Amino acid sequence: MARVVLPSSLARYTGGATELEVEAADIRGVIRALEARYAGIGRELEEGMAVAVDGHIHQDDLFAAVAPESEVCFLPRIGGGKQKL
Amino acid sequence: MATATKETGNGNGALKYVGTRPWRPDGVDKVTGRAKFGADISLPGMLVGRVLRSPHAHARIRSIDTSAARALPGVKAIVTRDEMPEVPSQWVPAGEVQVNYRDMSQNVMAREKALYDGHAVAAVAATSAAIARQALDLIEVDYEVLPHVIDVREAMQADAPLLHDDMFTQGVEPAPETPSNVFKKVYFSTGDLEKGFAEADVIVERTFTTKPVHQGYIEPHAVVASAGEDGQCEVWCCTQGQFTVRAYCANLLGIDIGKINVTPSEIGGGFGGKTVVYLEPVALRLSQLAGRPVKIVMSREEVFRASGPTSGGAMTIKMGATRDGRMTAAKAWLAYQAGAFPGSPIQPGCMCVFAPYDIENAEVEGYDVVVNRPKVAAYRAPGAPISEFAAEGVVDELAKKLGIDPAAFRLMNAAKEGTRALYGPKFGPVGCVETLEAARSSEHYRTPLGPNQGRGIATGFWFNIGGESCATINVNEDGTATVIEGNPDIGGSRASIQLQAAEALGIPPERVRPLVADTSSIGYTFLTGGSRVTFATGMAAIEAAGKVVQQLRERAAKIWDIPVDAVEWEDGYARPSGSNAGDFEPMSLAEIAAQAGKTGGPIAATASINAQGAGPGFGTHVCDVEVDRETGRVTILRYTAVQDAGKAVHPSYVEGQIQGGAAQGIGWALNEEYIYDEDGRLENPGFLDYRMPVASDLPMIDAVIVEVPNPNHPYGVRGVGETPIVPPMAAVANAIENATGIRMTDLPMSPPRLLAAMDNGGANGGA
């Protein structure tokens, strides 16, 4: 189970929890698992957040691998990304 | 100049071209004046555009009468809010900050209200500049002048003049029922703050302010736009991101992206300020209406009145440490001015404020606040210099109270691999400790000081980013190559992309020509910003080069009639991989290229990536000052800037980035500020009165490059452009404190302000 760390700004979705465990093979799997548990959090995570997997920051990178012992830490986006129309 | 590179092992073996200092590819054109900047573009039948700007800081626009201007011979088109589409609210990235398309639309052309002195309210295209100016004088705008607010703390008050009556503060519970100028609250915390302060033997709390400062690029914004009768549009402009301009114009004007081609000119400085649009959609709309190309070039006054500075900030920092020098707790309250529309860099400001340190207990609260000033734009390491100026002042004061050398105190608490940042993740390999050690061991740090002289040290952090990039490599018939990329070259990226491509191909860089392409000639590439291009687009170029090398091996295998696995590529040559592969003379890239037609056709490859794993950047600066106690003037005597570049691809450019960031930061520290009159009109929109440092104000900045490789890049590259502007304000403030005993908490630390503080025995504040 990967260990997931959420920013305190998203604790409103989780009843206050900011550290969780999730079974997933990639970042998309983590987001889907969290959305299944906490409706509404998925969009916030996918559109508003970057993800650090074991310290390496990923942005708009849904298919980055997540290992069972990984730490998956969501953090606010720093920049970048495609302009949406 | 004492420039040194400290090799700490890059883990990528011997590099032949990366790390060398060849002539810059754009150098000759720029020193001979051949380079074409935004204002140099001209087209047949081109009209001259001019923009009418609000003289009021805050005013309702009751009506705009353009009839007299339209009747003026030579006037071919006029644009006001009535000619611009209404755009719905949608947040999108612009560099490292977020912008909203609705706000962007209303920033390029005011709708119901003018929200700052200089806000565009109309634009004219005419057959000459004189006629365009005359037409602007004939446009009648009926304003209802409203109360305005300039200061960030005043704007947060409940009775402050309200800029947007539909703005309710986000991020607070319960959701507010009344509108406010506070757009958003940001909050981070870790550990137990109360426990952390209880463990501290020494606690320091200070309040700071910084002023908005302009990026100060030499080249004003300029655009030529041409809309054809068939709906196809061409835009030439100085920008940090041609794809960004394309997307913004398409969205603001309702045009298909595929119908707009944007060509970036050479760029005379951007520093984040050219990641947004001001003129481009207006010029394009004028061209649509006039049926002719339209050129608009901002005056310097317009640049200051209407284009984004960075935020000013108000901050309170509280930090505690034990007697033996361990930081136990840190708390920050930050409020950043966003300008007339939301979207200050408060988020990165909050994330960076304590990033150089390993602190178990911390809390940061930040506010994004609108005021009647131009909408802020990105400026090198957006948000970080403001908050880290405040934090580094408190760190210095803690060290002094503890009687510990300020470099040693920072080292005792420095972030390193495995340190958990306040904003969540643990750092991978980073060079904070290495930059501090290099600064502390420098000859500069040990040199004795004279009377009225002081020395300051400060450390800074910036994330650096990756993102979407494309690169194409075409091998020419003679074995030279062209590498095509989509990032305007604002800091030497042509050289760094050229060098990385050359390294991967194994041919000298002078045989690789770098080219920055328009939006129709290369795949989507995110803008030049965030210190991402040498990292991200460099990785795309390396990947494209890898594909080319694979093709070269395949062609050699065909020629030799052996399996491709039996061909290796080394130093620009195909070679049999061993004696079993056959006895063939090595074949150069040029020899293979000459036979390309017979072996399968042209050799070319494209790579499109979304680069991940940007390596964070740390820097430590040491500054010596001398204070004139009669005038308050501060002279920078000596300045050393150390930075972890990961790998310096072209060290001269890295040194230039470090020196430029330090120079801009020194100006931010000592002189730069916007001065508004009581009606909210900017009084110093020019370089005579907006005082940026010039060469005679500064010593040569000694740049010291430290290389702690980024494991996520083939050559170890981090970004370098942002970090060097983070430490200077605190380094200068700490040096002034060391010289005078006075802690300056408000920027700029200009002669009158420092003189007043010295006269008042150290009290300063209330900028």
Boltz contact constraints between the chains, C-beta under 6 A:
constraints:
  - contact:
      token1: [A, 5]
      token2: [B, 424]
      max_distance: 6.0
  - contact:
      token1: [A, 8]
      token2: [B, 189]
      max_distance: 6.0
  - contact:
      token1: [A, 52]
      token2: [B, 425]
      max_distance: 6.0
  - contact:
      token1: [A, 55]
      token2: [B, 425]
      max_distance: 6.0
  - contact:
      token1: [A, 55]
      token2: [B, 426]
      max_distance: 6.0
  - contact:
      token1: [A, 55]
      token2: [B, 428]
      max_distance: 6.0
  - contact:
      token1: [A, 56]
      token2: [B, 613]
      max_distance: 6.0
  - contact:
      token1: [A, 58]
      token2: [B, 612]
      max_distance: 6.0
  - contact:
      token1: [A, 61]
      token2: [B, 612]
      max_distance: 6.0
  - contact:
      token1: [A, 73]
      token2: [B, 424]
      max_distance: 6.0
  - contact:
      token1: [A, 73]
      token2: [B, 425]
      max_distance: 6.0
  - contact:
      token1: [A, 75]
      token2: [B, 423]
      max_distance: 6.0
  - contact:
      token1: [A, 75]
      token2: [B, 424]
      max_distance: 6.0
  - contact:
      token1: [A, 76]
      token2: [B, 347]
      max_distance: 6.0
  - contact:
      token1: [A, 78]
      token2: [B, 96]
      max_distance: 6.0
  - contact:
      token1: [A, 78]
      token2: [B, 463]
      max_distance: 6.0
  - contact:
      token1: [A, 78]
      token2: [B, 465]
      max_distance: 6.0
  - contact:
      token1: [A, 79]
      token2: [B, 93]
      max_distance: 6.0
  - contact:
      token1: [A, 79]
      token2: [B, 95]
      max_distance: 6.0
  - contact:
      token1: [A, 79]
      token2: [B, 96]
      max_distance: 6.0
  - contact:
      token1: [A, 79]
      token2: [B, 465]
      max_distance: 6.0
  - contact:
      token1: [A, 79]
      token2: [B, 530]
      max_distance: 6.0
  - contact:
      token1: [A, 80]
      token2: [B, 93]
      max_distance: 6.0
  - contact:
      token1: [A, 80]
      token2: [B, 465]
      max_distance: 6.0
  - contact:
      token1: [A, 80]
      token2: [B, 467]
      max_distance: 6.0
  - contact:
      token1: [A, 80]
      token2: [B, 526]
      max_distance: 6.0
  - contact:
      token1: [A, 81]
      token2: [B, 93]
      max_distance: 6.0
  - contact:
      token1: [A, 83]
      token2: [B, 92]
      max_distance: 6.0
  - contact:
      token1: [A, 83]
      token2: [B, 247]
      max_distance: 6.0
  - contact:
      token1: [A, 84]
      token2: [B, 92]
      max_distance: 6.0
  - contact:
      token1: [A, 85]
      token2: [B, 251]
      max_distance: 6.0
